[in-house]
Structure formats: structure tokens, C-alpha cells
Amino acid sequence: MIKSKVQERHEQAMMLSDQAMVARINGDEERAVVLARQALEYESQAAALIPDEKASEPTRSILSQQLKQLSESSSTLKGTKSPTIG
């Protein structure tokens, strides 16, 4: 089965997000921040690949929610306010 670019980027983002959580649990905040930023970048790329049209639902909405959660997690790790995602 060939994975779409969206799916590949989303899965990479989830893997990095999990690694960030483990790093944070282990007390490695610096690594957690780096991994969270990478996860956010991959999820942003995945979301950008989905057309803004009705046929893209619910995938687009689900990725948008995940992007928001990753952004909030990343901002929490960095101690900054999360950006607004449209």
C-alpha cells in the first residue's frame, strides 16, 4: 500500500510528538522542545497539502485539530503562548 504524502507527514508528526512526550517525562526539556517543534512542522505540512474544499472533510478538520493540539503542546514546552490556527 502506498501512503499519501499527507498520511506520511501526519504519521511522522505523531511519532515525533510521542518522542517529545517521552523526553519531557525523562526530564529532557530541550529535546522535548526540539521534537515538539518538528512534530508541529510535519503536521503543518500535512494540513497544507489538503485542499480547502468540502470533499476534504473530515480529514481537513481532524488535521486542523491535531495541529492546534501540537501547537499548544509545543508552546507549553517553550513557555510561550500558542499561535492562533485558522
N, C-alpha and C positions, 0 to 999 in steps of 0.2 A: 504494500500500500504506500502510495506517495503522499507525503504530508504537504499541506499547503504552507506557504510562507507565513501566513497568519498563525497557523497552528504551531509551527516550529518556533516562532518567536514567543508565542504565549507560553509554550512548554518550557522554554529556556528561562523566561521570566519567573515562572513558578519554581523552577529548580533553584534559581539564584535567591529567590525570596526565602525558600526553605533554608538555604545555606546561611543567609543573613540572620535568620531566627536562631539557628544553632550557634552561630558566632556570638550573638548577643547573650544567649544563655550561658555560654562559656566565658563571658566577660571580655570578649574581644570586640569592643565597640567600634574601633577603627575599621576592622574588617567588615563588621556588620553594616556600617555606613556605605562602604565601597560596594558591597554586594547588593544592598538595597537600591543604590543608585543605578547599578547595572540592570537590576530587575525592572526598575521603572523605565529605563531606556528601551529595553526589549518589549515591554508591554505597550509603550508609546508607539513603537514601530508597528506592532501588530495592529493596534487600533487605527493607525494611519492608513493601513492597507485596505481597510474595509470601506466600501463606498457608503456615502451618506444617503441611503435610499431605503424605502420600505422593505424591499426584498432582503436587505442585510440584517433584519431583525430576526430573532432576538440576539444574534451574535454580537452586533454592534453595542447594544445596551449592556450585555454581560461584560464585554471587554472594557467598556467605559467605567462600569462599577469597579472592576478589578483594578483598573488604572487609578481610580480615586483612592482605593484602599492602599495600594502600593505607595502612592504619593504621600498619604497620611502617615504610613509607617516609616517611610524614608525621612519625612520631616520630623517625626518624633525622635528618631535616632539622632538626627542632626541638631535637634533642639530649636527648630525653626518652624514658622507657620507654613502649613501646606498650601500650595498654589490652588487656585480655582481651576477646575477642569470643565470645559464646556461641552 
